[in-house]
Amino acid sequence: MSKKPKQTYGNESITSLKGADRVRLRPSVIFGSDGLEGCVHSFFEILANSIDEAREGYGSLIKVIRHKDCSITVEDQGRGVPLDFNQKEQRYNWELVYCELYAGGKYRNYTGENYEFALGLNGLGACATQYSSEYMDVTVFRDGYKYELHFEKGENIGGLKKEKCNYEHTGTLQKWKPDREVFTDIRIPLEVFRDVLKRQAVVNAGLVFELIDEESGTTERFCYENGIVDYINELGQGKNLTSVQFFEGFARGRDREDKPEYKVKMQVAFCFNNEINRIEYYHNSSWLEYGGAPDKAVKAAFVNELDKYLKNNNKYNKNDSKISFTDIEDSLILLTNTFSTITSYENQTKKAINNRFIQEAITDFLKEQLEVYLIENKEEAEKIASQILINKRSRESAERARIDIKKKLGKSMDVSARVKKFVDCRSRDVNIRELYIVEGDSALGSCKMARDSEFQAIMPVRGKILNCLKAEYDSIFKSEIIVDLIKVLGCGVEIKSRHNKDLNTFDMENLRWSKIIICTDADVDGFQIRTLLLAMLYRLIPTLIEAGKVYIAESPLFEISTKGGTWFAYSEKEKSQILKKLKDKNVVIHRSKGLGENDPEMMWQTTMNPETRRLIKVTPDEAEETRKCFNMLLGDDLQGRKDYIAQYGHEYMDAIDVS
């Protein structure tokens, strides 16, 4: 089979993209993606220009319309984009703005002439969005005229239309439809528009954003009169540990000695909250999803000043290690809103900045402000210090638990490393396999003889297990009984706390049982062991309860015998009902003394035979009520436990064998 000859790679092989093709054929170069994310960024490029106008003091309302056909309108009340003939460039401005990459009015913003703190800097946005559109219509009101332009797939149709006009205010209206030939998806969800406009309202205090959605027929307005301070209060939901602090500062500097000097304006708002945490960085009102310079500055300043406070006030224990930013951010709600006349973004999508001077300026500014704040607000400083140390010790406890769980459970939940006294069944069919968790070695013996070994396995627990609702994870995973149970179950554990997310090994597919049946004596000790086992499952593997995999095997309280047969009663009431039915004077009643003393036949009939046993499915019908109940009975709600015992304790007295 002959090979097809390769084409010659020579001088004529090199080509360049021209005009609209520079964007249409490579949209991800400008927008970061040719998918929905890139389409969203093309919208943000147009919105950014309107925001820059408003920040310069021209217009306080920006309207955005999400049309049914996926087209978008952005309308502002700024000065209006200059579109007429440019003598200096000897070209029309509309060509420079909408048809020329790297053309714009913000390149000399560091001189203070125009757009001192601009979001749109590179002269790419308007042109790139126009090039990537199925069509774009531009209407501008300025200089006593109405200007109109129409583009289709990157090409201007009909030139510039200009007519004298009386208008209420100057401004620019741009309507366009992202092109499906450029982007794989152009249907931007309403929630994305909401998110973008809300963020911009937060960092542009007093600016009003109006979102009109044709599809739902709704109109929403976003405005934060006090900017980031209002937003921090909103995030805190009234649960803040401290008051909201707002710092504002200004600096001049350069990234390198041979580089031009530029200005930096800084706003920082924060508070501490022991339930909610959020950190967001903005620069020239662009959300820095990946942070960069401000992120490094915030981490350095907070760790430095809070570590210094803890040392100076003897808050550390003798062998304590230094706090980390993780300990701080777990309880921190913070937003930085910075502006600069020169900005070094990592790329056109503006998700991180790397200016050296901006990082240094924020770090120094924050250190100074935090030092004063901690000195002047002693009560709040004490609360912060206490919470950070709680976070630190929780993290360290989690790290110890991480080592323990990896060491003891390993990569697999399999029980190939044999678990002591665990008795498996023969079947490998997970749909029929049942695990009986029984109380002690005596119950193990009777259950082992009574069971159907084809599908019923037995796992004994020795005594009362650890109260998992009150114990830390490192203590829990030091318990041999608990670790053995987790191994036998096979599905791993669910760890949902902040510091322990990487301990989460849960996979329902690895569960080795169709039913997990807790089988304990019908006495006070048995009830307590049952409760502790349920607490363990609730804390470590709650999905098993939610999925209806956990059962309680009822064991009889009484064995009632006559010449005609034997009956089992599971309560005093049931015993009375059986006796009424029997009407036999020669009745022998035996009180159950524990599973370990039951003969195999009785054990099979009352507790293990699927046809005759009684199982109670454990279902948390009300998750919040379940949580409260566990916390009251086994958690830290001591007063609640006392009140409950005082009110309802007598109802449980018949369960206590006082003989």
N, C-alpha and C positions, 0 to 999 in steps of 0.2 A: 504493500500500500504506500503510494508516494505521498510525501508531506507537501502541504500547500506552502509555496514560497512566501517568506515574510516580506512585507512591504519595506521599501528602503526608508531608513531614518536619516534624513538629511536636512539641509537648510530650510527647505520648504515645509518641513514637518512642524515647525514652531509657528503657532498662531496666537492671536490675542483676542479676548472677548471685548466686544465693543457695545456701546450704548446700553440698552436695557438688559442685554444678555449677561452683563457683568453681575447682575443681581438675579435675574430670572433663572439662569442656569446654575448658579452657586449661591442660593439664598442663605445657606447655613454659615457662610463666611461673614455675612453682615449681621444676621439675626440669631446665630447660634444654633439654628435647627431649621429643617425644611418641614417640620411637623407643626402641631398646634402651638407649641412653645414659641417657635419662630414667628408664627402668625400673631400671637399675643404681643411679641416684642415689636412687630411692625406697627401695631396700634399704639404702643407706648411711645414710640418715636414721635408720632404726631402729637400725642397728648403732652409730651415733654416740652415741645416748643410753645404750646399754649401756657403751660405752667411757668416757663421762663418769663413770658410776657407779664403774667400776673405778679410774679415775684418782683419784677422791676417796678411794679406799682400801676400797671395798666390792666384794669379789669379785675373784678373779684368773683366772677361767675364763669364756670366752664361747663358747657352742656355736652353730654355724650349720649348718642342714640344708638341703640342696638336694634337694627332693622330685621324684619322677618327673613329676608333673603340673605342674611349674613353680611350685608354691607354695614358700614359704620359711619357715623357722623360725629365730628368733633367741632364745636363752635366756641370761640372765645370772644372776649370784648377788649382785646389788646389793640395795639396800634395798626394792625393789619400788615401782612407780609408785603414788603416792597416788591412790586412786579414790573415796574416800568423800566425804561432804558437806563443802563448804567454806563455813564460816560467813561469812567475809569477803566472798566473792563471791556468797554465797547461791545456789550451784549445786553440783552434784556435780562433783568433780574429773575424773571420767571424761569428762564432757561437755566440759570445758575442754581436756583433753589431746587427746582423739580426735575432737572435733567442732567445735572452735573454732580458727580460724587466729589466730596471734599471741597464744597463751596458753601459759604455761610457767613453770618455776621458776628460770630462769637470767637474768632481766632485770637483777637487782641483783648479778650475780656480782662486780662490781668492789668491792663492800663486803666481800667475803670470807665472806658468810653461807652460800652454797651454790655449788658448781661454780665455784671461783675461775678455773680455766682450762678453759673448756667448749668442746667442739666444736659442740654444738647450742646455738645462741644465740637463734634468731629465733622459736621457738615455732610453727614451721610443720611440722616433719618428721613427727611421729607422726600428726597430723591429716591432712596432705596424703597420706601413704601410705595411711592408712585410707580416705580419700575415693576414692583411685585403685585400690582393690582390689575384686576380685570378691567376696571375703569376707575378714574378719579376725577371728581369735579371740585374745583376750587373757586370760592367766592370771597372777595376781599373788599372791605369798605374802608377807604382812606383818601385823604387829600381831596374830598368832595366828589369822589368817583366810586363807581362800582366796577370791579374788575372780575372777569370770569375766564376760567380755563377748563378745558376738557381733555382728558387723556384716556387712551385705550391701549392696554398691554404695553405700556411704556412709551407710547408715541402720542405726541400732541396732535389733536384734531381741531383745525379751525383757528389756531393762533390765539392771541390775547384779545378779548373783547373788553372795551372800556367805554363807560358812559357816565355822564353827569348824574349825580344821585343825591337826594336828601335822605339821610339815615339818622337813626336814633343814636347810634354809637359806632365807633370804628370797630374793626374786628376781622377775624378770618373764620370762614366756614369751609371745612373740608369733608367731603363725602366720598368714600371709596369702598370697593368690594375686593377683598383679598382674592387672588387668583388661584383656582384649584390646580392650574397647570404648574404653579410655583410651589404651593404648600399642599401637603398631603391631606390636611384637615383645616378647614376655615371656620368651622362652627364653634366659636368661642362661647363657653357656657356663661350664663348670666352671673354666676358666682365669681368667675374670674374678673369680670368688670367691677363687681362690687368690691372685691379684695384690692384691686389696683387703685380704685378711686378713694377707698377708705384710707389706705396707706398714705396717699398723697394729701388727703385732708389733714391727717395727723401731723405731717411734717411741714405743712404750709398753713400755719395758724390763721384762721379767719377766712380762708379761701373756700368758696362754696363749689362743690361738684354736684351736678344734677345728672342722674342716670335715668333715661327714658327707655323702657323695654317694650317694643311693639308687640312682641310675642305674647307677653303676659298682661300687657296693658297697664303696667305699673310705672310709677315715677318715684324715685328715691333721691334724697339729698344727704350729702355727707359734708359736715363742717365741724371742726374742733376749734372753738374760739381761743382756747388757751393751749392749743397745739398738743405737744407731747405730754404735758402735765395732765390734761384731761384724759388722755389715752391711758396713762399709767394708773390713774384712779379707776378708770373703766375696767382695766385688766384685774385690778386688785379685788374687785367685787365686794368692797367694804370689809375685807378680811386682812387688811394690811397689818403687819407687825409694827411698822414704823410709819411716820408721816412721809409724804412724797417730797423729795428734795429736787430742786431745780438749780442747776449751775449754768451760767452763760459766760463765755470768755472770748478773747480775741488774741491772735498772735500773728507775727510776721516772721518769715524765714525762708530758707531755700533747701532743696534736697541735696545740693552739692555746691561747693564754693563757686564753681564756674557757671552755675545755673541761675536764672533770674529769681529775684525775691518775689514772694507772693503772700496773699493774705489767707488766714484761716479763721473762720467763725465757728465757735463750738457751743452746742447746747446738749446738756446731759440731764435726764430726769430718771430717778430711781426710787424704789422703796424695797423693804424686805417683807416677805410674806411666807409663812411656813406651810402654805397649801399650794400656792401657785408660783410658777417661775417662768419667765420669758425674757429673752434678750434679743433686741433688734438694733441693727445699725443702718443709718441712712447717710448718704453723702450727696449734697446738691439735690436732695429729695429722692434720689434713687436708692431703693432698698438693696443693701449689700448682703445678699443671701449668703455669700461665702466670707463676708467680713473683711479680712485683710488688716490694714493698719489700725482702724479703730478697735477691732477685736483684740489685737495684741496689746494695745494701750490700756484698755479696760482691765484685762487680766493682770497686767503688770502692776497697775496702780492699786487695784483692790487687794490683791494678795499682799503687796508691800505694806499698805497702811493698816490693814486688819491684823496682819501678823505682828506688826509693831505694837498695836494696841493690846493684843493678847499677851505679848511678852512684858510690856510695861506695867500691865495690871495683874501679872502673875496668874493668868488664866490657864496656862498649860500645866498639865501634870508633869511629874519629874521626867518620865521617859517618852513624853509625847513628841511625835514628829511634827514638822511644820504643816500648817494648813495648805491645801491646794485650792485652785480656783473652783474645782468641782464642788468643794464644801460650801463655797460662797454662792455659786450660781444656782444651787438647789433651792435657795430661798430668795433669789434676787429677781426683781422685775426692773428692767433697765432699758432705756432707749437713748441712743446718741443720735444727734441730728447735726451734722457738720457741713460746712460749706467752704470751698476754697476757689481762688481765682485761677489756679493751675491744678489739674487733677490728673493723676496717672492711674487710669483704670486698667485692669488686667486685660480686658478686651472690650469690643463694642457693646456687649450686653450689660456692661457696668454692674457686675455682681460682686466685685471686690476692688479695692484700691490698694496701692502699695507705696504711696508717698512716704518717704522716710521722715520728712519734717512733720507731716500731719500726725504720724505715730508719736513722735517725740513731744509735739505740742499737746496732744490729748493726755499723754502720760503725765507730764509735768503739771498740767492744769488740774487733772483729777486728783493727783497726790496732794496738792495744796488744799483743794476744796474738801477732800475727805478728812484730812488731818484736822482742819478747823471744825468740821461737822462733828467728829467723834469727841472732840474736846468740849464743845459747847452744848452737846446734847447727850449728857451722861446716861440718862435713863434709856434712851434709844440705843446708845452704844452698848450698854449692858445686855439688852435684848438681842442685839445682833450677834454679840460675842457668844452668848449662850446658845443661840440657834446654830451658829456655824460649828461650834464644838459638838453639838448633837449630830449634825450632818457628818462631821469628820469621823466620829466614833461609829456611826452607822455604816459609813463607807468602809472603815477598817474592819468592822465586823463582817461585812459582806465579802471583803477580800479573803478573810480567814475561812469563811464558809465556802467560797469558790475553790480554795485549795482542798478543803475537806471533801466536797461533793465530787470533784474530779478524781480525787484519790480513791474514794470509796465506791463511787458508782461507775467510774471509768467511762469509756466511750459508749458502752453498751449497757442497756438495762437487763440483759439476759442473765439468767441465774446459773450459767455454766460454772461460775465460781459458786459452789453450793451454799445455800442458805441453811443454817442449822435448823433441823427438825421440820423443815418444810417438806410436805408430802404432796408430790405432783400427781396428776391424773394421766391416763394413757392417751386420751384423744388430743389431737393437735388442732381440732376444729374450734376456733375461737368463738363461734356462734353458739356452742353448747357448753363450753368450759365454765365451771363455777369455782370460785375461791371462797372457802369458809375461813374467816378469821376468828379463831376461838380463844377462849380464856384458859391459858395454862396447859401443862403437860397432861393432867388427868382428862380434860376435855378432848385433847388431841387423841388420846387412846380410844375413848369411846366413839368419837366421830370417825376415826380411821377405820374402826371395825364396822361402823354402821353405814358408811357412805357407799355410793356407787363409784368404784374406782375408775370407771370408764371416763367420767366427766367431772367428778368432784375432787378438788384438791383442798388440803388443809394447811393453814399457817397459824401456829400458836403464838400468842404474845404472852410474855412472862411478866405478870404484875401490871401495875398501872404505868402507862407510857407517859412521856413528857407532855405537859400542856403546851401545845404548839401555838396557841393564841398569845401566850405571854412570853415565850422564849424567842431569843434572837436566832437567826439562821445558823450561826456557827455552833450554837448549842444543839439545835435540832439535828444537824448532820453529824454530830458526835454520838448521837443515840443509835446504838447498834440495832435495836428493835425497829426504829423508824427507817433506817437505811435498808434493812432486810426487807421490810414491807414494800418499799419503793422498788427494790430489785425484783421482787416477786410480781408486782403489778406490771412492770415492764414499760410503762408509758412515760416515764420521766416525771419531772416536777414543773409546776407553773410558778415562776417567780416574777411578780409584777411591781416590786418596789424599784425606786430610781436606781439604786446602787447595784441591783442584782439581776438586771435584765439579761446579762449574758449567762446567768445560771439557768435560764429557762430552757429546759430540755424536753418539754412536753410534746408528745406526738400521739394523738388518739389512735393512729394506725398501729402503734406498737403495743396497745393494751392487749393483754393475753387472756382476758376473761370476758364472758358475756354478763356475768353477775358477780358482784363482790358482796358477800353476805357476812355481816357482823353477827356473831353468835356468842352471847355471854349469858351467865347465870341470871336468873330473875330475882336478884337481890340488890342491895345498895351498892356493893362493890362491882357487881356486874353492870349495873346501870352507869356507874362512873367510868368504867373502862370503855363501855360503848360510847359514852359522850366524848371521851378523850380521843377515841379513834375517829369519830365523826369530825371533831375539831381539827385533827391532823389532816384529814382529807379536804376539809373546807379551806384550810390555810394553804396546803401544798398542791392539791389537785382538785380544785372546785368544779372543773368541767365534768368530772365523773359523776358528781351529784346532779349537776344541771342536765346531764345526758341520761339520767335515770338508771345508772349502772350500780348504784349502792342500795343495799337492802339490809333490813334488820330481821333476823330469824326470831320469831316469838317462841319462847320455850314455856312449857306449861308450869303453872304454880302447883297444881294438884293432880294426883292420879286417883281416880275413883273406881273401885273394883267391887263387883258383885259376882254371883255365880253365873250371871248371864253375859258377863263381859267386862271390859275396862273402858273407861272414858277419861278424857283429859280436859281440865278446866284451866283457862289462861288468866282468870281473874276471879275475885270473890263472887261477883255477880253471876258469872258463868257457872261457878260451882253450885250456887243456889238454884239456878235454872235446871241443871242436870239432876240434882237431888229431887226436885219437885216432879220431874218426869219419871224417875226411877220408882218412887214409892216403895222402896225395898228397905226393910229394916236391917238386913244384913249387908250393910255397906261399909267398906273399908276405905278410908281417905288417907292418902299419903301426901304430905307436903313435899314438893320437890326440894332436894338438898343440893342440887348442882348438876351440871351436865356430866361431870366426871363420874357420877354415881349411877347414871342411867344405863340400863342394859342396851346393847346394840339394836335390838328389835324396837324398843321404845324410842330410841334416838332416831332411827330411820323413819318411824311412823310420824313422830311429832315435829321433827326439825329438818329432816333431809329429803324425804320423799316428795318430789314435785307434785304428786297427786294429793297429798294430805297435809303437808307442812303449811305454816302460815308465815308469809313474808310481808314486811311493810316496806314499800318503796320510799326511799328518802328523797323528797323533792323540795327545794327551796322556793315555794310558791311566791313568797314575798322576800326578795333578796335583802332589802333593808331591814325587815323584821328579823330575818335569820341572823344578820350581822349583829343587830342589837342584842338578840337573845344570847348568842355565843359570847359577846363582850360582857354581858351581865353575869352569866354563869361562870365563865372561865377567864375573862379578861380583866381589865383594870377598873371596872366600874364597881368598886367595893360597896359604896353606899346603895347602889341599885340592887346588889346581891342581898344585902342585909334587909332592905325593904321588901324584896320579893319573898325571902324566907319568912319574915314576920307575917306577911299577908297570906301566903299560900303553903307554908311549910307543913301545916296539919294535914293537908291533902295527901302528903307522901308518907305519912307515918305508918300506914298499913303495909307499906313495902318493907318495913324494917322488922326483921324477925327478933322479937324480944324474949323469945323462950330460952 
